[in-house]
Structure formats: C-alpha cells, structure tokens
Amino acid sequence: MIEPHLSVIQTNLGLVVNLILAIIIPLIILKIINHAVNRFMDKNTITSSSLITLNKLLRYIVVIIIFLSILEVLGIELHSLIVSVGLVSLAVTLAAKDTLSNVISGLIIILEKRFVIGDMIEIDGHKGQVKKIGFKSVELLYKKTYTVVPNVLFTTKPFVNHTRNGYYAIFFDVRILNKYDLDEKISQLEKVLDSSALILKDPKYLIKIKNITTTGVDVTVKVYIDDPANDNKVIAELIKKIKREVILEDIS
C-alpha cells in the first residue's frame, strides 16, 4: 500500500521539479543575456531606448520558451495542440505576422545601429528626427509633425540618414540682381557666414550658382549644423542677418 503512494509522490514531485526548472532556467538565461547586453551597451553606446526595446523582445522570447517547456513537461504535444486549435491558431498567426516582422526588424535596427535617437532620417516619403525606436515602430518628428514608421520598412526599403556623419545640411536660396556685382555680393555672403556662430566651420559652407535668368543670378547657400532640430531657426537667423548686411531683393 505504501509503495504505490510513494510512486505517486515521486511522480508528482518530479513533475513539480521539472515545472520549476522549466521556468527558472529560461529566467536565469534571460538575466545572463541582459547582463551581457548592458555591457555591450556600455562599449557600443547603444541608446537606452534601444536597450529597452531589446529587453522587451528577450522577455517575449523567454515567455514563449517557458510556455513551450511547460507544455512538454505536462506531456502536451505542440503539434496536437495546434491541430486542435485549428482556425483560431491560423487567425492568430496571420494577425501576429506583421508584428513579428516589425519586432525582428527592430532588433536588426538596434544591433546594426543604422541610426540612433536624434538622427535625421528619410524613408518612403517620410522625413524626421528620430525620437523613439520602439518595439514595433520608429517615431519621427519634423516641423511639429509626428510620424510613426513601421520597423519593417527599414529592412525592405532604402532610407537616408542625413546625420550619419555627425552634421546636418540645410539650404536656402538668394537672388542677386544684374545691377549688382556678383563677386562682390558673394564675398559679402561669405563674410556673413564666416562670422556666424550658428553654423559649423567644418565642413565649410558652400555657395553655388543655381540658375541664371534675364534679371539676375539665383544662388544656393548650403550650410551645416550639428542639431537638425534647429534647422528652421538657423535659416531664419541667417536670412535676417543677410538682409541686414547684404543688399539682396529675394531670399527664400
């Protein structure tokens, strides 16, 4: 009479131990990975936002591993479970397809560091400064317009990182009428730009002739700044200074 009871106790105890191990082991692995990620972040300057996204992804993966491990310990075959769920499983799979694609793309963005918080990027007709690299999308801000771009676009379409080299280029046009000496006006423009503390000195600004008309010459001024968020402010201040110090009829 005692032996059957001991056998049941041993079986149940083994089941409990296996369930505990199925939960604890993935959690320990997650802790080890998180520690490694933190050290990697310190050495490779991954942003805190990207780290949060990566940790979320790891937690989801661990939850899935724990769930599958518990099913195995309980003797439930995953194949049979999927068959029994049937159409519900198919619907969930289809609904989760886009989410999974975005999550994987987000992981690629984080690991490859194609851009970071603060960069000015442009993709699929959307342009803006990166404000957040999220679990499923990237949030961009440009001229008070917030745009949410799915992560998957960054792995399926080309994009431009305007601040990849650590600076951002801005442009504006001026028109020099024929009644003025072209070289003299360009020299005056150069003096204004040389004395401005709003733009970077390296790389140096560029002044290019854009178009020649019957009334004058259209010139494009290209300058570089370190913060894309200040582009409108810098252009406005430069135009005001040029209008004060250089006689020009048209600036845009």
C-alpha positions in Angstrom: 0.0 0.0 0.0 2.8 2.4 0.8 4.8 1.7 -2.4 2.0 3.0 -4.8 1.7 6.1 -2.7 5.5 6.7 -2.8 5.4 6.2 -6.6 2.7 8.8 -7.0 4.5 11.2 -4.7 7.8 10.7 -6.6 6.0 11.2 -10.0 4.3 14.4 -8.8 7.5 15.6 -7.2 9.4 15.0 -10.4 6.7 16.9 -12.3 6.9 19.9 -9.9 10.7 19.9 -10.1 10.6 19.8 -13.9 8.0 22.6 -14.0 10.2 24.7 -11.7 13.2 24.1 -13.8 11.2 24.9 -17.0 10.5 28.3 -15.5 13.7 29.1 -13.6 16.3 28.1 -16.3 15.0 30.5 -19.0 14.8 33.3 -16.4 18.4 32.7 -15.5 19.4 32.7 -19.1 17.5 36.0 -19.6 19.3 37.5 -16.7 22.7 36.5 -18.1 21.7 37.8 -21.5 20.6 41.1 -20.0 23.9 41.5 -18.2 25.7 40.8 -21.5 23.5 43.4 -23.3 24.2 46.0 -20.7 28.0 45.5 -21.0 27.6 45.6 -24.8 25.7 48.9 -24.5 28.4 50.5 -22.4 31.0 49.6 -25.0 29.0 50.4 -28.1 26.9 53.3 -27.0 23.5 51.7 -27.7 20.8 54.1 -26.6 18.6 53.4 -23.6 15.5 53.3 -25.8 17.1 50.6 -28.0 18.1 48.7 -24.9 14.5 48.8 -23.6 13.2 47.5 -26.9 15.8 44.7 -27.0 14.9 43.7 -23.4 11.2 43.6 -24.3 12.0 41.3 -27.2 14.0 39.0 -25.0 11.3 38.8 -22.4 8.8 37.8 -25.1 11.1 35.1 -26.3 11.6 33.8 -22.8 7.9 33.7 -22.1 7.4 31.6 -25.3 10.2 29.3 -24.2 8.7 28.8 -20.8 5.3 28.2 -22.3 6.6 25.5 -24.6 8.7 23.9 -21.9 5.7 23.7 -19.6 3.7 22.0 -22.4 6.5 19.5 -22.8 6.7 18.7 -19.1 2.9 18.2 -19.0 3.1 15.8 -21.9 1.1 18.0 -24.3 2.3 17.7 -27.8 2.6 21.0 -29.5 1.5 19.6 -32.9 -1.7 18.2 -31.4 -2.4 21.5 -29.7 -2.0 23.4 -32.9 -4.3 21.0 -34.8 -6.9 21.2 -32.0 -6.8 25.0 -32.1 -7.3 24.9 -35.9 -8.7 28.1 -37.4 -8.0 30.1 -34.2 -4.3 29.3 -34.5 -4.3 30.3 -38.1 -6.0 33.6 -37.3 -3.6 34.4 -34.5 -0.7 33.5 -36.8 -1.9 35.9 -39.5 -2.5 38.7 -37.0 0.9 38.3 -35.5 2.7 38.1 -38.8 3.2 41.9 -39.2 4.0 42.3 -35.5 6.7 39.6 -35.7 8.2 41.2 -38.8 8.4 44.6 -37.1 9.9 43.1 -34.0 12.6 41.3 -35.9 13.3 44.4 -38.0 13.5 46.4 -34.8 16.2 44.0 -33.5 18.1 44.5 -36.7 17.9 48.3 -36.3 19.3 48.1 -32.8 22.1 45.7 -33.5 23.3 47.3 -36.7 22.9 50.8 -35.4 21.7 52.1 -38.7 20.5 55.2 -36.9 20.1 56.4 -33.3 17.9 58.8 -31.3 18.4 62.3 -32.7 19.4 61.4 -36.2 17.5 63.0 -39.1 16.4 60.2 -41.5 14.2 59.9 -44.6 12.3 56.8 -45.8 9.4 56.2 -48.1 8.4 59.8 -48.3 8.7 60.4 -44.6 11.3 62.6 -43.0 12.1 63.5 -39.4 14.3 63.4 -36.4 14.3 60.1 -34.6 12.6 60.5 -31.3 12.0 56.9 -30.3 13.0 53.4 -31.6 10.1 51.3 -30.3 9.2 47.7 -30.2 7.3 47.8 -33.5 7.9 51.2 -35.0 10.2 54.3 -35.1 8.8 57.7 -34.2 9.9 60.7 -36.3 9.4 64.4 -35.7 9.7 67.1 -38.4 8.4 70.6 -38.2 5.9 69.7 -35.5 4.6 66.7 -37.4 4.9 63.3 -35.7 5.2 60.3 -38.0 5.2 56.6 -36.9 7.1 54.4 -39.3 6.8 50.5 -39.0 10.2 49.0 -38.3 9.8 46.5 -41.3 10.2 49.4 -43.7 13.8 49.9 -42.7 14.7 46.3 -43.8 12.6 46.4 -47.0 13.1 49.9 -48.4 16.2 52.2 -48.8 16.4 55.2 -46.4 18.7 58.1 -45.9 20.4 59.1 -42.7 21.1 62.8 -43.1 23.2 63.0 -39.9 25.2 59.8 -40.3 28.4 61.9 -40.4 27.5 63.9 -37.3 26.2 67.0 -39.0 23.1 68.1 -41.0 23.0 70.2 -44.2 20.4 72.9 -44.7 19.8 75.1 -47.8 18.3 78.4 -48.8 18.3 80.4 -52.0 19.2 84.1 -52.7 18.8 86.1 -55.9 21.5 88.6 -56.9 20.1 91.1 -59.5 22.1 92.0 -62.6 22.5 95.6 -61.3 24.9 94.3 -58.5 28.4 92.9 -58.9 28.1 89.1 -58.5 31.5 88.6 -57.0 31.0 91.5 -54.5 27.7 90.1 -53.3 29.1 86.6 -52.9 32.0 88.0 -50.9 29.5 89.7 -48.6 27.6 86.5 -48.2 30.8 84.7 -47.3 31.6 87.3 -44.6 28.2 86.8 -43.0 28.6 83.0 -43.0 32.2 83.2 -41.7 31.1 85.3 -38.7 28.1 83.2 -37.9 28.2 81.1 -34.7 25.1 79.2 -35.7 26.8 77.0 -38.4 29.7 74.6 -38.4 33.0 75.7 -39.7 33.9 72.1 -40.7 32.6 71.1 -43.1 32.7 74.5 -44.7 29.6 76.1 -46.2 29.0 76.1 -49.9 27.7 78.8 -52.2 26.6 77.6 -55.7 25.1 79.3 -58.7 21.8 77.5 -59.2 20.3 79.4 -62.1 20.9 82.4 -64.4 17.9 84.4 -65.6 17.4 87.6 -67.5 17.0 89.6 -64.2 19.8 88.1 -62.2 21.5 85.0 -60.7 20.0 82.5 -58.3 22.4 81.3 -55.7 22.0 78.3 -53.3 23.6 78.6 -49.9 24.4 75.2 -48.2 25.5 75.3 -44.5 26.0 72.6 -41.9 24.6 72.4 -38.3 25.0 69.9 -35.6 21.4 69.7 -34.4 18.7 69.1 -37.0 16.0 70.4 -34.7 17.4 73.9 -35.1 17.2 74.0 -38.9 14.4 76.4 -39.2 15.8 78.7 -36.5 19.2 78.8 -38.1 17.8 79.5 -41.6 15.6 82.3 -40.2 18.5 83.9 -38.3 20.9 83.7 -41.3 18.3 85.3 -43.6 17.7 88.1 -41.2 21.5 88.8 -40.9 22.0 88.6 -44.6 19.1 91.1 -45.2 20.7 93.5 -42.7 24.2 93.3 -44.0 23.8 92.4 -47.7 21.6 94.2 -50.2 19.5 91.4 -51.8 16.0 91.6 -53.2 15.0 88.0 -52.8 15.8 85.3 -50.2 14.0 82.1 -49.7 
